[in-house]
Amino acid sequence: MVAIVGLAVLTMTTNYQAQGIAQPKPPGDFVFPGERLTTNHQIMTIADARPPEPRTLTGHSEAVVTVAVSADGKTLASASYDKTVKLWDIKTGNLIKTLNHPYQVNGLVWKSDGKTLAVVNGNEVIIWNVTTGKALKTLKGSDGFWSVTWSPDGKKIAAGSWNKTITLWDTNTGKVIKNLTGHTSEVYSVAWSPDSKTLASGSGDSTIKLWDGTTGKLITTLNEHQGTVYGLAWSPDGKTLASGCTDRTIKLWNTTTGKLIKTLNGHSDAVGSLAWNADSKTLASSSADKTIKIWDVNTGKLLKTLNRHQDVVLSVAWSADGKTLASSSRDTIIKIWNLND
């Protein structure tokens, strides 16, 4: 799950700012980590005519880079550059708890039990008990991390780094299992397959790599994108991998053959986070064009465009029942959409 965030190649002007450690810190005018986007276009379609009115959650003071819904659908976690993770009651919108961090938070992911969070903070991944609000364990890395994913079986955590590598940890021992090398640019997105056997990574080198989750061996490289791959998401049935890129496209891949199934076009700026509905038939995408789009992946048809954010939409996440979609933006706002109708 990620983050994870289409492809006319845009100028990349990455900066890193030290904050006591080697910590990637994009300037405030960056849209996604490491990428300067120069367009502000917003398109309207028939599907935009009557978008649902979302609920709005406020409380963060800087860009909200990631949102994720717990397995039971009751709690929303949000990560922000304001150095906090906030936990929300998704039904009422009430703030439950704030978890403070020493550095900007670049991402988070729930463990499948819905009781534990892994949070990317500088060159560490901090594991939190969300009930007590206490840090359980800190996983150390050598460089700043952009993205994180927790294997569905709960045994491994992977994080993508600006040093072009992916680090794998054993969650029981907290020890590094392996560092995966092969990308030639920063690794901005990582995602485990539903069976925990395969890890996907997306990079500024325009590629997606699939790795054996046990051995760390590279399985294949997917080369159709032409910009930074910010978004990766496996379908719940494990048959399809979706990728989003600064080329403004979403690509759907057959995970068995590694072949491109289709390309979804419609966003007018870079595509970031992607999220599958539980039925494996519907995909949500976030974009620098300030919109969220809902797609029928079988037909490639755009079903709906949601356009209530005032700035770049950085993250989207479905609830387990597929009725609720959460989104977050550089505008510091979180929105909760009821898409049951």
Summary of the structure (lengths in Angstrom):
residues: 341
radius of gyration: 17.7
end to end distance: 25.4
largest distance: 52.3
contacts: 1337
relative contact order: 0.18
helix: 1%
strand: 48%
